[in-house]
Amino acid sequence: MASAAAADYGKKRKKVSTKSLKIILLILIIALIALLGGIYASFTMQYQREFFQGTKINDLDAGNKTPGEIESIFASQAKDYKIEITFRNDQTESISADQIDYQYVPDDSIQKLLDSQNAVLWPKGYFQTTQYTVTTQTKFDEQKLTDAVMALPEMQDANMTAPTKTHVAFENGSFAVKDADAGTALNKDTVLAAVKDAVSKSETSLSVNDVDGAYASVADDTDRNALQAQADLLNKYAAASITYTLPGGETQVLDGTTLMTWLDQDADGNYTKNDANWSAHIKQYVQDLASKVNTVKSTRTFNATGIGAVQVKGGNYGYKIDQDAEINQLTSELESGTVTTREPNYSSREVTADNGGFGSTYIEVDLSRQHMWVYQNGSVILESDVVSGKMTKDRYTPSGVYKLAYKEKDRDLKGQIDPSTGEPSYISHVNYWMPFNGGIGFHDASWRSSFGGSIYVGSGSHGCVNLPTSFAPKLYDVITKDMPIVVYYSNGCKFES
């Protein structure tokens, strides 16, 4: 009986324990559900203020961020804004936010995205990504942007090259067909408008190459074969090279570098030879060469006997280029592409480069002192008093440096023809005639009994230099065309009134 009672008691106790366990378990489940519900509600409330995990706005990770936090990030990013502008030839420039007062402008677009978010569905953020794209509002100073764009190096006229067609160009000493070049000349208004549009859209890069009408252009409809034929013709002229050897050992070269500047060039860069202009350039070149070389009639400093330096101007002695002959020869040489080294064509030249062109063998005549000296190899070999032209404008002896024209014996010298009689104003026979300045020369004057002094002032010749009869043959024997004749007034040339 006792055993049975114990068994019944155990069964009753077991039933009580099982029931209590179930109650406890139920309480625990209810508590867990309440806890989870609270957590869920808490997150639901959180995601009424914040974006779900896995949310991206304009590639920004917006998860667990409020609209205000996101706008603060956008504002910070705006301060770092920069647009890179790429031009031809891979030239890149940039304009930064601080240059143009670039700023983010908050609006309600971010808040609207949050308002459209169902906070109850917050768990999905842990399993999927939600992407949003919004147009962020920005502002900038348009005048500062204009100033920044217009200050770019590529926008400066001095740095721009115009587009060219295929054309003939002179490079490295010869003519060649050069391909068309797109150049870098910009339509500034078009570029500026494109940059403003890109900045207003917050774009960070702009290729000007892709902007329609940004670069100036030119249609290329040239005939390359025709240009090549033109280049071949011009190269004949470019190949010519005339090296002039000038007095004093100096040289001057005329070659393609100069010749190409004598050609006409059109707006497309092509070179052509205009015969009239070409001839004018040749003539001018020879004239300039003559101006550089010619010494005839120039002022020279001469070391006069006994008195030192005197200035002598005029005469027919010295270098003088025969311009007509030089023009003809140069024209022919350029036409044939000649390469040569030579002297210019001279109609007159100096016999020496020594002593300022006088050398050490020359004849000196001082019309003020009425005396002449003959120097040979630096020493006086002859000298004599003389009588020169009467000091009136129609009879005086001109100063200058001269050369002997010729010499002749037994000559009748005649004055100007008298219109009323048809006869010469005088006829004088001389035994020795040595002209050096047209009708003026050295000759013997048998009709004179004295020479030197001041005879010439009131009773001088008609311009010739009168010599004693004993001196004239001596001078005749030694005078040659290679002896400069220096004629000067050491006290100045003064005419009678």
Buried (B, 14 or more C-beta within 10 A) or exposed (E): EEEEEEEEEEEEEEEEEEEEEEEEEEEEEEEEEEEEEEEEEEBBEEBBEBBBBBBBBBEBBBBBBBBEBBBBBBBEBBEEBEBEBBBBEEBEBBBEBEBBEBBBEBEEBBBEBBEEBEBEEBEEBEEEEBEBEBEBEBEBBEEBBBEBBEEBEBBEEEEBEEBBBBBBBBEEEBBBBBEBBBBBBBBBEBBBBBBBEBBEEBEEEBBBEEBEEBBBEBEBEBEEEEBBEBBEBBBBBBBBBBEBEBBEEEEBEBBBEEBBEBBEBEEBBBBEBEEEEBEEBBBEBBBEBBEBBBBBBBEBEBEBBEEEEBEBEBBBBBBBBBBEBBBBBBBEBBEEEBEEEEEBBBBBBBBBEEBBBBBEBBBBBBBBBBBBBBBBEEEEEBBBBBBBBBBEEEBBBBBBBBBBBEBBEEBEBEEEEEEEEEEBEEEBEBBBBBBBBEEBBBBBBBEBEEBBEEBBBEEBBBBBBBBBBEBBEBBBEEBEEEBBBBBBBBEEEEEEE
